Amino acid sequence: MYRCAADTPETNVALTYEREKSIESIQKQIRELIPEVAARARQSMKSEMQPPLSPAM
């Protein structure tokens, strides 16, 4: 959810001021509930960008 909220402004979709503030509020609430969420999101993105490991034989 945090990553979705973080990625939304970068999608070039026109957002109203109210929507932008709502998304910022969601991110703030998530950060307050899970302080390490930003670090988790970064780690998740790194993992997704790495090529899959080939099976060992």
mmCIF file as Biopython writes it, N, C-alpha, C and O atoms, coordinates in Angstrom:
data_model
#
loop_
_atom_site.group_PDB
_atom_site.id
_atom_site.type_symbol
_atom_site.label_atom_id
_atom_site.label_alt_id
_atom_site.label_comp_id
_atom_site.label_asym_id
_atom_site.label_entity_id
_atom_site.label_seq_id
_atom_site.pdbx_PDB_ins_code
_atom_site.Cartn_x
_atom_site.Cartn_y
_atom_site.Cartn_z
_atom_site.occupancy
_atom_site.B_iso_or_equiv
_atom_site.auth_seq_id
_atom_site.auth_asym_id
_atom_site.pdbx_PDB_model_num
ATOM 1   N N  . MET A ? 1  ? 0.833  -1.194  0.000   1.0 0.0 1  A 1 
ATOM 2   C CA . MET A ? 1  ? 0.000  0.000   0.000   1.0 0.0 1  A 1 
ATOM 3   C C  . MET A ? 1  ? 0.874  1.252   0.000   1.0 0.0 1  A 1 
ATOM 4   O O  . MET A ? 1  ? 0.599  2.220   -0.709  1.0 0.0 1  A 1 
ATOM 5   N N  . TYR A ? 2  ? 1.934  1.210   0.813   1.0 0.0 2  A 1 
ATOM 6   C CA . TYR A ? 2  ? 2.827  2.371   0.887   1.0 0.0 2  A 1 
ATOM 7   C C  . TYR A ? 2  ? 3.449  2.641   -0.473  1.0 0.0 2  A 1 
ATOM 8   O O  . TYR A ? 2  ? 3.481  3.785   -0.927  1.0 0.0 2  A 1 
ATOM 9   N N  . ARG A ? 3  ? 3.942  1.595   -1.125  1.0 0.0 3  A 1 
ATOM 10  C CA . ARG A ? 3  ? 4.563  1.779   -2.434  1.0 0.0 3  A 1 
ATOM 11  C C  . ARG A ? 3  ? 3.564  2.289   -3.452  1.0 0.0 3  A 1 
ATOM 12  O O  . ARG A ? 3  ? 3.907  3.125   -4.288  1.0 0.0 3  A 1 
ATOM 13  N N  . CYS A ? 4  ? 2.348  1.807   -3.398  1.0 0.0 4  A 1 
ATOM 14  C CA . CYS A ? 4  ? 1.307  2.272   -4.312  1.0 0.0 4  A 1 
ATOM 15  C C  . CYS A ? 4  ? 1.085  3.764   -4.128  1.0 0.0 4  A 1 
ATOM 16  O O  . CYS A ? 4  ? 1.004  4.511   -5.103  1.0 0.0 4  A 1 
ATOM 17  N N  . ALA A ? 5  ? 0.988  4.191   -2.890  1.0 0.0 5  A 1 
ATOM 18  C CA . ALA A ? 5  ? 0.792  5.609   -2.614  1.0 0.0 5  A 1 
ATOM 19  C C  . ALA A ? 5  ? 2.004  6.423   -3.051  1.0 0.0 5  A 1 
ATOM 20  O O  . ALA A ? 5  ? 1.861  7.540   -3.547  1.0 0.0 5  A 1 
ATOM 21  N N  . ALA A ? 6  ? 3.191  5.865   -2.868  1.0 0.0 6  A 1 
ATOM 22  C CA . ALA A ? 6  ? 4.413  6.577   -3.249  1.0 0.0 6  A 1 
ATOM 23  C C  . ALA A ? 6  ? 4.550  6.668   -4.767  1.0 0.0 6  A 1 
ATOM 24  O O  . ALA A ? 6  ? 5.046  7.670   -5.282  1.0 0.0 6  A 1 
ATOM 25  N N  . ASP A ? 7  ? 4.119  5.643   -5.481  1.0 0.0 7  A 1 
ATOM 26  C CA . ASP A ? 7  ? 4.270  5.607   -6.935  1.0 0.0 7  A 1 
ATOM 27  C C  . ASP A ? 7  ? 3.198  6.402   -7.674  1.0 0.0 7  A 1 
ATOM 28  O O  . ASP A ? 7  ? 3.418  6.805   -8.816  1.0 0.0 7  A 1 
ATOM 29  N N  . THR A ? 8  ? 2.065  6.634   -7.063  1.0 0.0 8  A 1 
ATOM 30  C CA . THR A ? 8  ? 0.943  7.294   -7.727  1.0 0.0 8  A 1 
ATOM 31  C C  . THR A ? 8  ? 1.300  8.649   -8.334  1.0 0.0 8  A 1 
ATOM 32  O O  . THR A ? 8  ? 0.940  8.893   -9.486  1.0 0.0 8  A 1 
ATOM 33  N N  . PRO A ? 9  ? 1.987  9.543   -7.621  1.0 0.0 9  A 1 
ATOM 34  C CA . PRO A ? 9  ? 2.306  10.845  -8.230  1.0 0.0 9  A 1 
ATOM 35  C C  . PRO A ? 9  ? 3.228  10.740  -9.450  1.0 0.0 9  A 1 
ATOM 36  O O  . PRO A ? 9  ? 3.261  11.652  -10.276 1.0 0.0 9  A 1 
ATOM 37  N N  . GLU A ? 10 ? 3.968  9.651   -9.568  1.0 0.0 10 A 1 
ATOM 38  C CA . GLU A ? 10 ? 4.898  9.483   -10.685 1.0 0.0 10 A 1 
ATOM 39  C C  . GLU A ? 10 ? 4.242  8.894   -11.925 1.0 0.0 10 A 1 
ATOM 40  O O  . GLU A ? 10 ? 4.918  8.713   -12.938 1.0 0.0 10 A 1 
ATOM 41  N N  . THR A ? 11 ? 2.961  8.593   -11.882 1.0 0.0 11 A 1 
ATOM 42  C CA . THR A ? 11 ? 2.282  7.948   -13.004 1.0 0.0 11 A 1 
ATOM 43  C C  . THR A ? 11 ? 1.783  8.922   -14.061 1.0 0.0 11 A 1 
ATOM 44  O O  . THR A ? 11 ? 1.190  8.503   -15.055 1.0 0.0 11 A 1 
ATOM 45  N N  . ASN A ? 12 ? 2.010  10.202  -13.862 1.0 0.0 12 A 1 
ATOM 46  C CA . ASN A ? 12 ? 1.546  11.239  -14.792 1.0 0.0 12 A 1 
ATOM 47  C C  . ASN A ? 12 ? 0.031  11.308  -14.898 1.0 0.0 12 A 1 
ATOM 48  O O  . ASN A ? 12 ? -0.505 11.833  -15.873 1.0 0.0 12 A 1 
ATOM 49  N N  . VAL A ? 13 ? -0.652 10.783  -13.902 1.0 0.0 13 A 1 
ATOM 50  C CA . VAL A ? 13 ? -2.106 10.895  -13.839 1.0 0.0 13 A 1 
ATOM 51  C C  . VAL A ? 13 ? -2.423 12.198  -13.110 1.0 0.0 13 A 1 
ATOM 52  O O  . VAL A ? 13 ? -1.850 12.486  -12.060 1.0 0.0 13 A 1 
ATOM 53  N N  . ALA A ? 14 ? -3.321 12.965  -13.664 1.0 0.0 14 A 1 
ATOM 54  C CA . ALA A ? 14 ? -3.692 14.229  -13.038 1.0 0.0 14 A 1 
ATOM 55  C C  . ALA A ? 14 ? -4.448 13.953  -11.744 1.0 0.0 14 A 1 
ATOM 56  O O  . ALA A ? 14 ? -5.470 13.267  -11.737 1.0 0.0 14 A 1 
ATOM 57  N N  . LEU A ? 15 ? -3.925 14.501  -10.650 1.0 0.0 15 A 1 
ATOM 58  C CA . LEU A ? 15 ? -4.565 14.341  -9.354  1.0 0.0 15 A 1 
ATOM 59  C C  . LEU A ? 15 ? -5.020 15.704  -8.848  1.0 0.0 15 A 1 
ATOM 60  O O  . LEU A ? 15 ? -4.343 16.714  -9.039  1.0 0.0 15 A 1 
ATOM 61  N N  . THR A ? 16 ? -6.161 15.711  -8.210  1.0 0.0 16 A 1 
ATOM 62  C CA . THR A ? 16 ? -6.613 16.957  -7.592  1.0 0.0 16 A 1 
ATOM 63  C C  . THR A ? 16 ? -5.764 17.208  -6.349  1.0 0.0 16 A 1 
ATOM 64  O O  . THR A ? 16 ? -5.116 16.299  -5.829  1.0 0.0 16 A 1 
ATOM 65  N N  . TYR A ? 17 ? -5.778 18.426  -5.893  1.0 0.0 17 A 1 
ATOM 66  C CA . TYR A ? 17 ? -5.053 18.788  -4.676  1.0 0.0 17 A 1 
ATOM 67  C C  . TYR A ? 17 ? -5.522 17.921  -3.505  1.0 0.0 17 A 1 
ATOM 68  O O  . TYR A ? 17 ? -4.712 17.472  -2.693  1.0 0.0 17 A 1 
ATOM 69  N N  . GLU A ? 18 ? -6.823 17.693  -3.425  1.0 0.0 18 A 1 
ATOM 70  C CA . GLU A ? 18 ? -7.377 16.894  -2.336  1.0 0.0 18 A 1 
ATOM 71  C C  . GLU A ? 18 ? -6.864 15.463  -2.392  1.0 0.0 18 A 1 
ATOM 72  O O  . GLU A ? 18 ? -6.550 14.874  -1.358  1.0 0.0 18 A 1 
ATOM 73  N N  . ARG A ? 19 ? -6.776 14.896  -3.603  1.0 0.0 19 A 1 
ATOM 74  C CA . ARG A ? 19 ? -6.264 13.523  -3.758  1.0 0.0 19 A 1 
ATOM 75  C C  . ARG A ? 19 ? -4.801 13.443  -3.347  1.0 0.0 19 A 1 
ATOM 76  O O  . ARG A ? 19 ? -4.395 12.509  -2.654  1.0 0.0 19 A 1 
ATOM 77  N N  . GLU A ? 20 ? -4.014 14.418  -3.772  1.0 0.0 20 A 1 
ATOM 78  C CA . GLU A ? 20 ? -2.597 14.427  -3.394  1.0 0.0 20 A 1 
ATOM 79  C C  . GLU A ? 20 ? -2.448 14.471  -1.884  1.0 0.0 20 A 1 
ATOM 80  O O  . GLU A ? 20 ? -1.643 13.732  -1.318  1.0 0.0 20 A 1 
ATOM 81  N N  . LYS A ? 21 ? -3.215 15.332  -1.226  1.0 0.0 21 A 1 
ATOM 82  C CA . LYS A ? 21 ? -3.150 15.440  0.230   1.0 0.0 21 A 1 
ATOM 83  C C  . LYS A ? 21 ? -3.623 14.154  0.893   1.0 0.0 21 A 1 
ATOM 84  O O  . LYS A ? 21 ? -3.081 13.747  1.921   1.0 0.0 21 A 1 
ATOM 85  N N  . SER A ? 22 ? -4.618 13.521  0.316   1.0 0.0 22 A 1 
ATOM 86  C CA . SER A ? 22 ? -5.111 12.262  0.853   1.0 0.0 22 A 1 
ATOM 87  C C  . SER A ? 22 ? -4.028 11.181  0.771   1.0 0.0 22 A 1 
ATOM 88  O O  . SER A ? 22 ? -3.824 10.431  1.725   1.0 0.0 22 A 1 
ATOM 89  N N  . ILE A ? 23 ? -3.343 11.107  -0.359  1.0 0.0 23 A 1 
ATOM 90  C CA . ILE A ? 23 ? -2.263 10.133  -0.531  1.0 0.0 23 A 1 
ATOM 91  C C  . ILE A ? 23 ? -1.129 10.417  0.456   1.0 0.0 23 A 1 
ATOM 92  O O  . ILE A ? 23 ? -0.589 9.492   1.062   1.0 0.0 23 A 1 
ATOM 93  N N  . GLU A ? 24 ? -0.772 11.678  0.618   1.0 0.0 24 A 1 
ATOM 94  C CA . GLU A ? 24 ? 0.266  12.042  1.584   1.0 0.0 24 A 1 
ATOM 95  C C  . GLU A ? 24 ? -0.149 11.638  2.999   1.0 0.0 24 A 1 
ATOM 96  O O  . GLU A ? 24 ? 0.676  11.169  3.782   1.0 0.0 24 A 1 
ATOM 97  N N  . SER A ? 25 ? -1.409 11.819  3.317   1.0 0.0 25 A 1 
ATOM 98  C CA . SER A ? 25 ? -1.918 11.450  4.636   1.0 0.0 25 A 1 
ATOM 99  C C  . SER A ? 25 ? -1.842 9.939   4.843   1.0 0.0 25 A 1 
ATOM 100 O O  . SER A ? 25 ? -1.484 9.475   5.926   1.0 0.0 25 A 1 
ATOM 101 N N  . ILE A ? 26 ? -2.173 9.186   3.821   1.0 0.0 26 A 1 
ATOM 102 C CA . ILE A ? 26 ? -2.089 7.721   3.904   1.0 0.0 26 A 1 
ATOM 103 C C  . ILE A ? 26 ? -0.649 7.296   4.172   1.0 0.0 26 A 1 
ATOM 104 O O  . ILE A ? 26 ? -0.392 6.456   5.035   1.0 0.0 26 A 1 
ATOM 105 N N  . GLN A ? 27 ? 0.290  7.883   3.423   1.0 0.0 27 A 1 
ATOM 106 C CA . GLN A ? 27 ? 1.697  7.545   3.634   1.0 0.0 27 A 1 
ATOM 107 C C  . GLN A ? 27 ? 2.138  7.887   5.058   1.0 0.0 27 A 1 
ATOM 108 O O  . GLN A ? 27 ? 2.851  7.107   5.688   1.0 0.0 27 A 1 
ATOM 109 N N  . LYS A ? 28 ? 1.729  9.020   5.555   1.0 0.0 28 A 1 
ATOM 110 C CA . LYS A ? 28 ? 2.104  9.439   6.905   1.0 0.0 28 A 1 
ATOM 111 C C  . LYS A ? 28 ? 1.549  8.461   7.934   1.0 0.0 28 A 1 
ATOM 112 O O  . LYS A ? 28 ? 2.254  8.070   8.864   1.0 0.0 28 A 1 
ATOM 113 N N  . GLN A ? 29 ? 0.302  8.069   7.773   1.0 0.0 29 A 1 
ATOM 114 C CA . GLN A ? 29 ? -0.304 7.126   8.706   1.0 0.0 29 A 1 
ATOM 115 C C  . GLN A ? 29 ? 0.438  5.792   8.694   1.0 0.0 29 A 1 
ATOM 116 O O  . GLN A ? 29 ? 0.670  5.202   9.749   1.0 0.0 29 A 1 
ATOM 117 N N  . ILE A ? 30 ? 0.807  5.320   7.517   1.0 0.0 30 A 1 
ATOM 118 C CA . ILE A ? 30 ? 1.537  4.058   7.413   1.0 0.0 30 A 1 
ATOM 119 C C  . ILE A ? 30 ? 2.896  4.190   8.092   1.0 0.0 30 A 1 
ATOM 120 O O  . ILE A ? 30 ? 3.301  3.300   8.840   1.0 0.0 30 A 1 
ATOM 121 N N  . ARG A ? 31 ? 3.608  5.296   7.840   1.0 0.0 31 A 1 
ATOM 122 C CA . ARG A ? 31 ? 4.926  5.501   8.472   1.0 0.0 31 A 1 
ATOM 123 C C  . ARG A ? 31 ? 4.817  5.530   9.984   1.0 0.0 31 A 1 
ATOM 124 O O  . ARG A ? 31 ? 5.703  5.032   10.679  1.0 0.0 31 A 1 
ATOM 125 N N  . GLU A ? 32 ? 3.751  6.103   10.500  1.0 0.0 32 A 1 
ATOM 126 C CA . GLU A ? 32 ? 3.576  6.175   11.952  1.0 0.0 32 A 1 
ATOM 127 C C  . GLU A ? 32 ? 3.264  4.798   12.546  1.0 0.0 32 A 1 
ATOM 128 O O  . GLU A ? 32 ? 3.696  4.482   13.655  1.0 0.0 32 A 1 
ATOM 129 N N  . LEU A ? 33 ? 2.518  3.990   11.811  1.0 0.0 33 A 1 
ATOM 130 C CA . LEU A ? 33 ? 2.176  2.654   12.301  1.0 0.0 33 A 1 
ATOM 131 C C  . LEU A ? 33 ? 3.329  1.672   12.140  1.0 0.0 33 A 1 
ATOM 132 O O  . LEU A ? 33 ? 3.536  0.801   12.985  1.0 0.0 33 A 1 
ATOM 133 N N  . ILE A ? 34 ? 4.074  1.819   11.053  1.0 0.0 34 A 1 
ATOM 134 C CA . ILE A ? 34 ? 5.190  0.916   10.755  1.0 0.0 34 A 1 
ATOM 135 C C  . ILE A ? 34 ? 6.392  1.786   10.409  1.0 0.0 34 A 1 
ATOM 136 O O  . ILE A ? 34 ? 6.629  2.069   9.234   1.0 0.0 34 A 1 
ATOM 137 N N  . PRO A ? 35 ? 7.153  2.214   11.412  1.0 0.0 35 A 1 
ATOM 138 C CA . PRO A ? 35 ? 8.247  3.163   11.170  1.0 0.0 35 A 1 
ATOM 139 C C  . PRO A ? 35 ? 9.266  2.710   10.124  1.0 0.0 35 A 1 
ATOM 140 O O  . PRO A ? 35 ? 9.829  3.549   9.421   1.0 0.0 35 A 1 
ATOM 141 N N  . GLU A ? 36 ? 9.512  1.426   10.006  1.0 0.0 36 A 1 
ATOM 142 C CA . GLU A ? 36 ? 10.510 0.956   9.049   1.0 0.0 36 A 1 
ATOM 143 C C  . GLU A ? 36 ? 9.925  0.658   7.669   1.0 0.0 36 A 1 
ATOM 144 O O  . GLU A ? 36 ? 10.573 0.004   6.852   1.0 0.0 36 A 1 
ATOM 145 N N  . VAL A ? 37 ? 8.710  1.131   7.404   1.0 0.0 37 A 1 
ATOM 146 C CA . VAL A ? 37 ? 8.042  0.815   6.141   1.0 0.0 37 A 1 
ATOM 147 C C  . VAL A ? 37 ? 8.813  1.326   4.924   1.0 0.0 37 A 1 
ATOM 148 O O  . VAL A ? 37 ? 8.860  0.637   3.906   1.0 0.0 37 A 1 
ATOM 149 N N  . ALA A ? 38 ? 9.408  2.492   4.997   1.0 0.0 38 A 1 
ATOM 150 C CA . ALA A ? 38 ? 10.156 3.023   3.845   1.0 0.0 38 A 1 
ATOM 151 C C  . ALA A ? 38 ? 11.339 2.115   3.521   1.0 0.0 38 A 1 
ATOM 152 O O  . ALA A ? 38 ? 11.609 1.837   2.353   1.0 0.0 38 A 1 
ATOM 153 N N  . ALA A ? 39 ? 12.041 1.654   4.547   1.0 0.0 39 A 1 
ATOM 154 C CA . ALA A ? 39 ? 13.170 0.744   4.327   1.0 0.0 39 A 1 
ATOM 155 C C  . ALA A ? 39 ? 12.683 -0.574  3.738   1.0 0.0 39 A 1 
ATOM 156 O O  . ALA A ? 39 ? 13.321 -1.130  2.845   1.0 0.0 39 A 1 
ATOM 157 N N  . ARG A ? 40 ? 11.569 -1.068  4.229   1.0 0.0 40 A 1 
ATOM 158 C CA . ARG A ? 40 ? 10.996 -2.314  3.685   1.0 0.0 40 A 1 
ATOM 159 C C  . ARG A ? 40 ? 10.606 -2.141  2.221   1.0 0.0 40 A 1 
ATOM 160 O O  . ARG A ? 40 ? 10.844 -3.031  1.405   1.0 0.0 40 A 1 
ATOM 161 N N  . ALA A ? 41 ? 10.016 -1.010  1.891   1.0 0.0 41 A 1 
ATOM 162 C CA . ALA A ? 41 ? 9.604  -0.753  0.512   1.0 0.0 41 A 1 
ATOM 163 C C  . ALA A ? 41 ? 10.824 -0.685  -0.404  1.0 0.0 41 A 1 
ATOM 164 O O  . ALA A ? 41 ? 10.805 -1.248  -1.499  1.0 0.0 41 A 1 
ATOM 165 N N  . ARG A ? 42 ? 11.885 -0.002  0.031   1.0 0.0 42 A 1 
ATOM 166 C CA . ARG A ? 42 ? 13.110 0.067   -0.769  1.0 0.0 42 A 1 
ATOM 167 C C  . ARG A ? 42 ? 13.700 -1.322  -0.986  1.0 0.0 42 A 1 
ATOM 168 O O  . ARG A ? 42 ? 14.117 -1.651  -2.097  1.0 0.0 42 A 1 
ATOM 169 N N  . GLN A ? 43 ? 13.738 -2.138  0.063   1.0 0.0 43 A 1 
ATOM 170 C CA . GLN A ? 43 ? 14.279 -3.489  -0.047  1.0 0.0 43 A 1 
ATOM 171 C C  . GLN A ? 43 ? 13.438 -4.322  -1.000  1.0 0.0 43 A 1 
ATOM 172 O O  . GLN A ? 43 ? 13.978 -5.090  -1.796  1.0 0.0 43 A 1 
ATOM 173 N N  . SER A ? 44 ? 12.141 -4.179  -0.926  1.0 0.0 44 A 1 
ATOM 174 C CA . SER A ? 44 ? 11.245 -4.913  -1.806  1.0 0.0 44 A 1 
ATOM 175 C C  . SER A ? 44 ? 11.477 -4.525  -3.265  1.0 0.0 44 A 1 
ATOM 176 O O  . SER A ? 44 ? 11.488 -5.383  -4.148  1.0 0.0 44 A 1 
ATOM 177 N N  . MET A ? 45 ? 11.661 -3.234  -3.510  1.0 0.0 45 A 1 
ATOM 178 C CA . MET A ? 45 ? 11.904 -2.769  -4.874  1.0 0.0 45 A 1 
ATOM 179 C C  . MET A ? 45 ? 13.233 -3.311  -5.395  1.0 0.0 45 A 1 
ATOM 180 O O  . MET A ? 45 ? 13.319 -3.708  -6.556  1.0 0.0 45 A 1 
ATOM 181 N N  . LYS A ? 46 ? 14.272 -3.333  -4.553  1.0 0.0 46 A 1 
ATOM 182 C CA . LYS A ? 46 ? 15.569 -3.876  -4.954  1.0 0.0 46 A 1 
ATOM 183 C C  . LYS A ? 46 ? 15.431 -5.348  -5.332  1.0 0.0 46 A 1 
ATOM 184 O O  . LYS A ? 46 ? 15.982 -5.795  -6.338  1.0 0.0 46 A 1 
ATOM 185 N N  . SER A ? 47 ? 14.697 -6.089  -4.520  1.0 0.0 47 A 1 
ATOM 186 C CA . SER A ? 47 ? 14.504 -7.516  -4.772  1.0 0.0 47 A 1 
ATOM 187 C C  . SER A ? 47 ? 13.796 -7.753  -6.100  1.0 0.0 47 A 1 
ATOM 188 O O  . SER A ? 47 ? 14.149 -8.674  -6.837  1.0 0.0 47 A 1 
ATOM 189 N N  . GLU A ? 48 ? 12.817 -6.942  -6.403  1.0 0.0 48 A 1 
ATOM 190 C CA . GLU A ? 48 ? 12.059 -7.103  -7.638  1.0 0.0 48 A 1 
ATOM 191 C C  . GLU A ? 48 ? 12.892 -6.749  -8.869  1.0 0.0 48 A 1 
ATOM 192 O O  . GLU A ? 48 ? 12.640 -7.266  -9.957  1.0 0.0 48 A 1 
ATOM 193 N N  . MET A ? 49 ? 13.874 -5.878  -8.704  1.0 0.0 49 A 1 
ATOM 194 C CA . MET A ? 49 ? 14.680 -5.446  -9.837  1.0 0.0 49 A 1 
ATOM 195 C C  . MET A ? 49 ? 15.818 -6.418  -10.141 1.0 0.0 49 A 1 
ATOM 196 O O  . MET A ? 49 ? 16.390 -6.367  -11.230 1.0 0.0 49 A 1 
ATOM 197 N N  . GLN A ? 50 ? 16.158 -7.300  -9.204  1.0 0.0 50 A 1 
ATOM 198 C CA . GLN A ? 50 ? 17.224 -8.248  -9.429  1.0 0.0 50 A 1 
ATOM 199 C C  . GLN A ? 50 ? 16.712 -9.381  -10.314 1.0 0.0 50 A 1 
ATOM 200 O O  . GLN A ? 50 ? 15.560 -9.802  -10.201 1.0 0.0 50 A 1 
ATOM 201 N N  . PRO A ? 51 ? 17.599 -9.874  -11.209 1.0 0.0 51 A 1 
ATOM 202 C CA . PRO A ? 51 ? 17.162 -11.000 -12.043 1.0 0.0 51 A 1 
ATOM 203 C C  . PRO A ? 51 ? 16.962 -12.244 -11.186 1.0 0.0 51 A 1 
ATOM 204 O O  . PRO A ? 51 ? 17.626 -12.414 -10.164 1.0 0.0 51 A 1 
ATOM 205 N N  . PRO A ? 52 ? 16.062 -13.096 -11.599 1.0 0.0 52 A 1 
ATOM 206 C CA . PRO A ? 52 ? 15.809 -14.310 -10.807 1.0 0.0 52 A 1 
ATOM 207 C C  . PRO A ? 52 ? 17.048 -15.202 -10.807 1.0 0.0 52 A 1 
ATOM 208 O O  . PRO A ? 52 ? 17.809 -15.239 -11.774 1.0 0.0 52 A 1 
ATOM 209 N N  . LEU A ? 53 ? 17.228 -15.909 -9.717  1.0 0.0 53 A 1 
ATOM 210 C CA . LEU A ? 53 ? 18.343 -16.835 -9.623  1.0 0.0 53 A 1 
ATOM 211 C C  . LEU A ? 53 ? 18.038 -18.081 -10.447 1.0 0.0 53 A 1 
ATOM 212 O O  . LEU A ? 53 ? 16.912 -18.579 -10.453 1.0 0.0 53 A 1 
ATOM 213 N N  . SER A ? 54 ? 19.049 -18.568 -11.132 1.0 0.0 54 A 1 
ATOM 214 C CA . SER A ? 54 ? 18.835 -19.790 -11.892 1.0 0.0 54 A 1 
ATOM 215 C C  . SER A ? 54 ? 18.953 -20.976 -10.940 1.0 0.0 54 A 1 
ATOM 216 O O  . SER A ? 54 ? 19.740 -20.937 -9.994  1.0 0.0 54 A 1 
ATOM 217 N N  . PRO A ? 55 ? 18.181 -22.020 -11.182 1.0 0.0 55 A 1 
ATOM 218 C CA . PRO A ? 55 ? 18.201 -23.163 -10.277 1.0 0.0 55 A 1 
ATOM 219 C C  . PRO A ? 55 ? 19.577 -23.845 -10.292 1.0 0.0 55 A 1 
ATOM 220 O O  . PRO A ? 55 ? 20.212 -23.976 -11.338 1.0 0.0 55 A 1 
ATOM 221 N N  . ALA A ? 56 ? 20.008 -24.265 -9.123  1.0 0.0 56 A 1 
ATOM 222 C CA . ALA A ? 56 ? 21.304 -24.971 -9.012  1.0 0.0 56 A 1 
ATOM 223 C C  . ALA A ? 56 ? 21.127 -26.414 -9.438  1.0 0.0 56 A 1 
ATOM 224 O O  . ALA A ? 56 ? 20.097 -27.034 -9.173  1.0 0.0 56 A 1 
ATOM 225 N N  . MET A ? 57 ? 22.125 -26.928 -10.088 1.0 0.0 57 A 1 
ATOM 226 C CA . MET A ? 57 ? 22.057 -28.333 -10.518 1.0 0.0 57 A 1 
ATOM 227 C C  . MET A ? 57 ? 23.114 -29.128 -9.828  1.0 0.0 57 A 1 
ATOM 228 O O  . MET A ? 57 ? 23.225 -30.334 -10.052 1.0 0.0 57 A 1 
#
